[in-house]
Amino acid sequence: MRTRWATLVAVAVLASAMIAPGTASASTTEAIADTGGMTLLTLGVGGSPLDITVTLDEIGHITEVAVGDADRISGEGDHRVRFSHEDDGTRISVQAKNHKLAADVKAADLADVVGTHEWRAPLFGSTEDTVVSFEVVDNGGYPELVVHKVLSAAEFVVGEVDNETEEGEAESSVKIVFTQDGSTMTLKIQVSMDSDDDDEDSSVKLRIVLRGKDVQNRRGEAIDDLMGKHTWDGHLCDGSVVAITYNISDSGDVTVVEGTGEYEIKDMPHGFVAEFDGSKVKLTIELKETQDGEWDLKVRSKSTDKCNPSDDRDRGNDGDADDDDESEQPGRRDKDKKNKDDDEDEEDDD
């Protein structure tokens, strides 16, 4: 029988001054790539700190995963890097693809992940890190999450902690939703335990997933707050920078002013679509007036989503090609086997 309970999160919030980008810098592209990566400071076996740093390139591919000073694994532009930490056997898996940046830390026992951890990454193009401090506690032999602190220049909402148990299996998870200037990113923290797992090295897993689509929704705005020049910028798969500058008039007309790269503009009744030659990069701008006289601006882009040659070939249930060979050698990436990702919560954040 499955038991579910929800725990209200005790949060001590330290929020810095709001740093919202101005109208002229309303760029929504490459939400994950723009972070440049993330850092997870967690506990290793025996309570020793385990500092995992993920570095991304300008189109969101993994360039390096560093675990403390011991292991520095080159990503070589991959979407997925997996290896075992030499010092304590902890298995680490990092994925960066499309609108998702994730890290899994697998260990043998609940005691290996109990304690306070910290996640940090710059969001929405900020130069300052958003920081989340959380704790995994042992609640009668089952893991439970507590969020202690969130520090961010963006607005955020911390959800309730969702706990589930069923015949030796347990899971605790929480979502934090960050918003800024109409864009949204969601951080999900999850710890799960399976005491009946035949693979004793993966009975406990701490999972961190950051999602951010290239979509900006500014709703219920006055035209005076939207009028003027806006610039969207992104990348082609070869790393080339592309951009479109457009203008919103006081009557709500949207016109293209200039751009970089080779592109074609297709006008729509409430905006336009820009498609860049020889690529899958596409930008859609829509501006509509509501019945009460306010305006809704929607900016959608697809730029670096399809930059891996395997993206249209091997797909799991969330569109990700993945490898799941559990026989990695210490400090080595595993490229031998592919199957679908185990990200069962993909639909929750779409």
NUNUKE-572935 format. One line per field, with one value per residue (C-alpha): residue number from 1; residue in one letter; chain; x, y, z. Coordinates in nm, 4 decimals. Example, Ala and Ser with C-alpha at 12.3 -4.5 7.8 and 13.67 -1.06 7.14 Angstrom:
2
nr: (1,2)
rest: (a,s)
kette: (A,A)
c1: (1.2300,1.3670)
c2: (-0.4500,-0.1060)
c3: (0.7800,0.7140)
END
This chain:
350
nr: (1,2,3,4,5,6,7,8,9,10,11,12,13,14,15,16,17,18,19,20,21,22,23,24,25,26,27,28,29,30,31,32,33,34,35,36,37,38,39,40,41,42,43,44,45,46,47,48,49,50,51,52,53,54,55,56,57,58,59,60,61,62,63,64,65,66,67,68,69,70,71,72,73,74,75,76,77,78,79,80,81,82,83,84,85,86,87,88,89,90,91,92,93,94,95,96,97,98,99,100,101,102,103,104,105,106,107,108,109,110,111,112,113,114,115,116,117,118,119,120,121,122,123,124,125,126,127,128,129,130,131,132,133,134,135,136,137,138,139,140,141,142,143,144,145,146,147,148,149,150,151,152,153,154,155,156,157,158,159,160,161,162,163,164,165,166,167,168,169,170,171,172,173,174,175,176,177,178,179,180,181,182,183,184,185,186,187,188,189,190,191,192,193,194,195,196,197,198,199,200,201,202,203,204,205,206,207,208,209,210,211,212,213,214,215,216,217,218,219,220,221,222,223,224,225,226,227,228,229,230,231,232,233,234,235,236,237,238,239,240,241,242,243,244,245,246,247,248,249,250,251,252,253,254,255,256,257,258,259,260,261,262,263,264,265,266,267,268,269,270,271,272,273,274,275,276,277,278,279,280,281,282,283,284,285,286,287,288,289,290,291,292,293,294,295,296,297,298,299,300,301,302,303,304,305,306,307,308,309,310,311,312,313,314,315,316,317,318,319,320,321,322,323,324,325,326,327,328,329,330,331,332,333,334,335,336,337,338,339,340,341,342,343,344,345,346,347,348,349,350)
rest: (m,r,t,r,w,a,t,l,v,a,v,a,v,l,a,s,a,m,i,a,p,g,t,a,s,a,s,t,t,e,a,i,a,d,t,g,g,m,t,l,l,t,l,g,v,g,g,s,p,l,d,i,t,v,t,l,d,e,i,g,h,i,t,e,v,a,v,g,d,a,d,r,i,s,g,e,g,d,h,r,v,r,f,s,h,e,d,d,g,t,r,i,s,v,q,a,k,n,h,k,l,a,a,d,v,k,a,a,d,l,a,d,v,v,g,t,h,e,w,r,a,p,l,f,g,s,t,e,d,t,v,v,s,f,e,v,v,d,n,g,g,y,p,e,l,v,v,h,k,v,l,s,a,a,e,f,v,v,g,e,v,d,n,e,t,e,e,g,e,a,e,s,s,v,k,i,v,f,t,q,d,g,s,t,m,t,l,k,i,q,v,s,m,d,s,d,d,d,d,e,d,s,s,v,k,l,r,i,v,l,r,g,k,d,v,q,n,r,r,g,e,a,i,d,d,l,m,g,k,h,t,w,d,g,h,l,c,d,g,s,v,v,a,i,t,y,n,i,s,d,s,g,d,v,t,v,v,e,g,t,g,e,y,e,i,k,d,m,p,h,g,f,v,a,e,f,d,g,s,k,v,k,l,t,i,e,l,k,e,t,q,d,g,e,w,d,l,k,v,r,s,k,s,t,d,k,c,n,p,s,d,d,r,d,r,g,n,d,g,d,a,d,d,d,d,e,s,e,q,p,g,r,r,d,k,d,k,k,n,k,d,d,d,e,d,e,e,d,d,d)
kette: (A,A,A,A,A,A,A,A,A,A,A,A,A,A,A,A,A,A,A,A,A,A,A,A,A,A,A,A,A,A,A,A,A,A,A,A,A,A,A,A,A,A,A,A,A,A,A,A,A,A,A,A,A,A,A,A,A,A,A,A,A,A,A,A,A,A,A,A,A,A,A,A,A,A,A,A,A,A,A,A,A,A,A,A,A,A,A,A,A,A,A,A,A,A,A,A,A,A,A,A,A,A,A,A,A,A,A,A,A,A,A,A,A,A,A,A,A,A,A,A,A,A,A,A,A,A,A,A,A,A,A,A,A,A,A,A,A,A,A,A,A,A,A,A,A,A,A,A,A,A,A,A,A,A,A,A,A,A,A,A,A,A,A,A,A,A,A,A,A,A,A,A,A,A,A,A,A,A,A,A,A,A,A,A,A,A,A,A,A,A,A,A,A,A,A,A,A,A,A,A,A,A,A,A,A,A,A,A,A,A,A,A,A,A,A,A,A,A,A,A,A,A,A,A,A,A,A,A,A,A,A,A,A,A,A,A,A,A,A,A,A,A,A,A,A,A,A,A,A,A,A,A,A,A,A,A,A,A,A,A,A,A,A,A,A,A,A,A,A,A,A,A,A,A,A,A,A,A,A,A,A,A,A,A,A,A,A,A,A,A,A,A,A,A,A,A,A,A,A,A,A,A,A,A,A,A,A,A,A,A,A,A,A,A,A,A,A,A,A,A,A,A,A,A,A,A,A,A,A,A,A,A,A,A,A,A,A,A,A,A,A,A,A,A,A,A,A,A,A,A)
c1: (0.0000,0.1312,0.1324,0.1508,0.1943,0.2864,0.5098,0.5110,0.8642,1.0349,1.2127,1.4411,1.4465,1.7348,1.6350,1.8597,1.7302,1.5301,1.7446,1.4969,1.6290,1.5021,1.2885,1.5896,1.7360,1.4334,1.6316,1.4672,1.6905,1.8905,1.7750,1.9868,2.2945,2.2878,2.3485,2.6955,2.6409,2.5749,2.7384,2.6101,2.7800,2.6642,2.7910,2.9890,3.0166,3.1080,2.9854,3.2763,3.1808,3.1414,3.1665,3.0256,3.0689,2.9170,3.0397,2.8431,2.9424,2.7427,2.5019,2.4404,2.6746,2.8745,3.2395,3.3525,3.2306,3.4596,3.4242,3.6369,4.0000,4.0282,3.8123,3.7864,3.6036,3.5938,3.2446,3.3717,3.0433,2.8291,2.4756,2.5415,2.8417,2.8464,3.1246,3.2123,3.3928,3.7249,3.7426,3.4142,3.2474,2.9600,2.8158,2.7445,2.5396,2.5026,2.2739,2.2287,1.9875,1.7151,1.5556,1.6929,2.0099,2.0204,2.2575,2.2127,2.4210,2.3796,2.5017,2.4473,2.2752,2.0441,2.3105,2.5340,2.3052,2.1643,2.2789,2.2755,2.3435,2.3652,2.2801,2.3795,2.3588,2.3092,1.9543,1.8063,2.1446,2.2369,2.6008,2.5068,2.4260,2.0858,2.1550,1.9323,2.0284,1.8400,1.8682,1.7989,1.6814,1.6201,1.2533,1.2161,1.4306,1.2820,1.4323,1.2627,1.3618,1.3703,1.4500,1.6387,1.7284,1.6736,1.8827,1.7955,1.7616,1.4515,1.1099,1.0475,0.7886,0.8847,0.6291,0.5295,0.7488,0.5804,0.6633,0.5682,0.6427,0.5531,0.6938,1.0524,1.0535,1.0401,1.0607,1.0656,1.0581,1.0082,0.9855,1.1007,0.9671,1.1714,1.0264,1.1723,1.0429,0.7909,1.0364,1.0177,1.2677,1.1869,1.4247,1.3161,1.5013,1.4270,1.5688,1.4550,1.5337,1.4730,1.5718,1.4777,1.7038,1.9262,2.2003,2.3143,2.5216,2.2168,1.9679,1.9649,1.9585,1.9695,1.8449,1.8552,1.6772,1.6662,1.4259,1.3819,1.2186,1.2961,0.9605,0.8806,0.5237,0.4573,0.0855,-0.1444,0.1082,0.0419,0.1543,0.3758,0.5756,0.6229,0.6772,1.0276,1.3073,1.3622,1.6490,1.6473,1.9782,2.0794,2.3228,2.3404,2.4729,2.8212,2.8244,2.7560,2.5600,2.2305,1.9964,1.6764,1.5882,1.2212,1.0121,0.6724,0.4815,0.2360,-0.0474,0.0833,0.2424,0.5456,0.8141,1.1632,1.4349,1.7484,1.9143,2.2361,2.2738,2.0808,1.7096,1.3604,1.0728,0.7149,0.4556,0.1624,-0.1525,-0.0059,0.3693,0.6182,0.8238,1.1985,1.3640,1.7406,1.8715,2.0282,1.9342,1.6460,1.6667,1.3256,1.1856,0.8154,0.6918,0.3222,0.1616,-0.2138,-0.4447,-0.6829,-1.0457,-0.9571,-0.7052,-0.3919,-0.1383,0.0164,0.3638,0.4829,0.8362,0.9163,1.2451,1.4101,1.7813,2.0147,1.7488,1.8646,2.2399,2.3319,2.3401,2.1605,1.8686,1.6491,1.7637,1.7557,1.4835,1.3344,1.0005,1.1156,1.2978,1.6413,1.8989,2.0606,2.3015,2.2400,2.5377,2.6087,2.9590,3.1489,3.5142,3.6207,3.6682,3.5650,3.2620,3.0493,2.9475,2.8654,2.4936,2.1871,1.8336,1.5647,1.6107,1.4692,1.3261,0.9717,0.8767,0.9281,0.5592,0.5276,0.7279,0.6075)
c2: (0.0000,0.3408,0.6154,0.9801,1.2883,1.6459,1.8544,2.2333,2.3494,2.5568,2.8215,3.0989,3.3306,3.5641,3.7570,4.0130,4.3193,4.2363,4.2626,4.2424,4.2977,4.6040,4.6032,4.6249,4.2977,4.0713,3.7672,3.4319,3.1940,2.8972,2.9069,2.6060,2.6997,3.0517,2.9141,2.7993,2.4981,2.4391,2.3293,2.0726,2.0540,1.7317,1.4686,1.1685,0.8340,0.8895,1.2491,1.3889,1.6857,1.6088,1.9187,1.8480,2.1269,2.1036,2.3361,2.3957,2.5619,2.8347,2.5854,2.3808,2.0858,1.9534,2.0546,1.9292,1.7660,1.8179,1.6315,1.8171,1.8275,1.4543,1.3875,1.6246,1.4524,1.6141,1.6140,1.6702,1.8363,1.5493,1.5679,1.2951,1.2176,0.9252,0.7939,0.6592,0.8742,0.7052,0.7944,0.6561,0.4716,0.7200,0.7125,1.0424,1.1085,1.4514,1.5404,1.8668,1.8594,2.0772,2.2538,2.0221,2.0204,1.7276,1.5550,1.2189,1.1044,0.7336,0.5699,0.2482,0.3682,0.6437,0.7516,0.8421,1.1269,1.2396,1.5926,1.9460,2.0077,2.3129,2.3725,2.6859,2.8219,3.1614,3.1941,3.4179,3.5435,3.6794,3.7117,3.6082,3.2511,3.1451,2.9327,2.6650,2.5039,2.1845,1.8882,1.5164,1.3796,1.0251,1.0065,0.6595,0.4933,0.6917,0.9994,1.3364,1.6751,2.0100,2.3352,2.5742,2.8741,3.0172,3.3122,3.4526,3.7776,3.6264,3.5810,3.2272,3.0008,2.6946,2.4138,2.1599,1.8600,1.5491,1.2224,0.8694,0.5270,0.1790,-0.1527,-0.0460,0.2112,0.5806,0.9130,1.2749,1.5659,1.9418,2.1974,2.5582,2.7786,3.0858,3.3649,3.6807,3.9147,3.6549,3.3622,3.0566,2.7989,2.5080,2.3291,1.9851,1.8145,1.4480,1.1758,0.8162,0.4853,0.1270,-0.1275,-0.4159,-0.3024,-0.5903,-0.3407,-0.2447,0.0464,0.2335,0.1876,0.5611,0.8407,1.2180,1.3859,1.7543,1.8742,2.2309,2.3023,2.6202,2.6465,2.9222,3.0900,3.4342,3.5320,3.8901,3.9043,4.1893,4.4613,4.8225,4.9085,5.1830,4.9136,4.7096,4.9691,5.0263,4.8037,4.4480,4.2154,3.8356,3.6525,3.2898,3.0474,2.8173,2.4669,2.5721,2.8359,3.1309,3.4102,3.5162,3.7952,3.9767,4.3281,4.4229,4.7253,4.7530,5.0709,5.2573,5.0980,4.7425,4.6926,4.4614,4.5193,4.3791,4.6450,4.4422,4.1070,3.9084,3.5898,3.4819,3.4647,3.4859,3.6797,3.5598,3.8099,3.7030,3.8978,3.9693,3.9467,3.7487,3.4306,3.4446,3.1327,3.1185,2.9666,2.6226,2.5609,2.4705,2.8015,2.9689,3.2689,3.3520,3.6863,3.7425,4.0511,4.0561,4.3055,4.1665,4.2666,4.4942,4.6911,4.5233,4.3393,3.9914,3.9435,3.5898,3.5150,3.1562,3.0356,2.7156,2.7468,2.4835,2.2135,2.0006,2.0444,1.6796,1.4448,1.1728,1.3992,1.2714,0.9107,0.7542,0.8859,0.7767,0.8772,1.2363,1.2697,1.2052,0.9584,0.8070,0.5415,0.3179,0.0871,0.0463,-0.0946,0.2339,0.2430,0.5048,0.8439,0.7263,0.8166,0.5311,0.5526,0.1898,0.1507,0.3617,0.3389,0.5705,0.8151,0.7369,1.0866,0.9923,1.3474,1.5119,1.5786,1.7604,2.0599,2.0902)
c3: (0.0000,-0.0977,0.1619,0.0624,0.2748,0.2078,0.4292,0.4193,0.3535,0.6215,0.4198,0.5360,0.2345,0.1567,-0.1576,-0.3175,-0.4998,-0.8119,-1.1227,-1.4113,-1.7619,-1.9435,-2.2532,-2.4827,-2.3527,-2.3677,-2.4791,-2.4101,-2.5978,-2.4687,-2.1082,-2.0086,-2.2123,-2.0679,-1.7185,-1.8247,-1.5979,-1.2287,-0.9037,-0.6547,-0.3147,-0.1544,0.0880,-0.0184,0.1581,0.5216,0.5176,0.3150,0.0927,-0.2774,-0.4977,-0.8475,-1.1047,-1.4540,-1.7301,-2.0522,-2.3782,-2.5534,-2.7134,-2.3988,-2.4499,-2.1536,-2.1763,-1.8342,-1.5145,-1.2158,-0.8864,-0.6352,-0.7418,-0.8104,-1.1164,-1.4130,-1.6962,-2.0393,-2.1888,-2.5444,-2.6367,-2.5108,-2.3754,-2.1150,-1.8949,-1.6515,-1.4298,-1.0864,-0.8321,-0.7581,-0.3890,-0.2626,-0.5513,-0.5744,-0.9252,-1.0933,-1.4047,-1.5658,-1.8547,-2.0447,-2.3344,-2.4801,-2.1820,-1.9106,-1.6986,-1.4540,-1.2138,-1.0385,-0.7431,-0.6582,-0.3391,-0.1451,0.1737,0.2912,0.5397,0.2449,0.1367,0.4731,0.5526,0.4117,0.0433,-0.1818,-0.5488,-0.7383,-1.0945,-1.2631,-1.4007,-1.6709,-1.7856,-1.4428,-1.3399,-0.9849,-0.8775,-0.7539,-0.4427,-0.2903,0.0420,0.1290,0.3615,0.3318,0.6678,0.7842,0.8817,1.0333,0.7696,0.4807,0.3124,0.3478,0.2022,0.3810,0.1948,0.4234,0.2078,-0.1396,-0.2561,-0.5982,-0.7929,-0.9564,-0.8004,-0.6778,-0.5179,-0.3137,-0.3398,-0.0808,-0.0203,-0.1602,0.0191,-0.0850,0.0631,-0.0536,0.0741,0.1281,-0.1505,-0.0736,-0.2536,-0.1421,-0.3880,-0.4056,-0.6870,-0.6850,-0.9655,-1.0646,-1.2800,-1.4294,-1.6989,-1.8200,-1.8345,-1.6083,-1.4833,-1.2522,-1.0166,-0.8955,-0.6098,-0.5498,-0.3269,-0.3691,-0.1996,-0.3083,-0.0437,-0.2738,-0.5573,-0.6718,-0.7550,-0.4073,-0.5377,-0.6641,-0.3799,-0.3001,-0.5563,-0.5171,-0.8356,-0.9301,-1.2466,-1.3784,-1.6640,-1.8623,-2.2010,-2.4495,-2.3913,-2.2552,-2.1620,-2.0581,-1.9840,-1.8900,-1.9759,-2.0680,-2.4211,-2.2743,-2.0932,-2.4122,-2.6828,-2.8127,-2.9401,-2.8186,-2.9083,-2.9223,-2.9643,-2.9961,-3.1588,-3.4581,-3.3947,-3.5057,-3.2305,-3.4613,-3.2949,-3.4530,-3.3444,-3.4321,-3.3184,-3.3461,-3.2554,-3.0850,-3.1653,-2.9430,-3.1435,-3.0956,-3.4380,-3.4410,-3.7059,-3.7603,-3.7393,-3.8139,-3.7582,-3.7871,-3.9872,-4.2965,-4.2195,-4.3664,-4.2080,-4.2352,-4.1208,-3.9037,-3.8045,-3.4585,-3.5142,-3.7211,-3.7551,-3.8282,-3.9715,-4.0152,-4.3383,-4.3291,-3.9657,-3.7383,-3.5545,-3.5406,-3.3549,-3.3142,-3.1780,-3.0998,-2.9459,-2.8811,-2.7142,-2.4517,-2.4009,-2.1103,-2.3147,-2.1851,-2.4010,-2.4026,-2.5548,-2.6280,-2.7482,-2.8454,-2.9860,-3.0952,-3.1422,-2.9949,-2.9371,-3.2303,-3.2236,-3.1584,-3.4626,-3.2627,-3.1642,-3.4468,-3.4176,-3.0696,-2.8415,-2.5097,-2.3642,-2.3102,-2.6426,-2.4931,-2.6132,-2.3082,-2.1883,-1.8918,-1.8607,-1.4896,-1.5411,-1.5730,-1.4851,-1.2315,-1.3898,-1.7367,-1.9434,-2.0728,-2.4402,-2.5143,-2.4549,-2.5254,-2.3926,-2.2681,-1.9839,-1.6402,-1.6026,-1.5107,-1.4143,-1.7581,-1.8137,-1.4803,-1.6023,-1.9608)
END
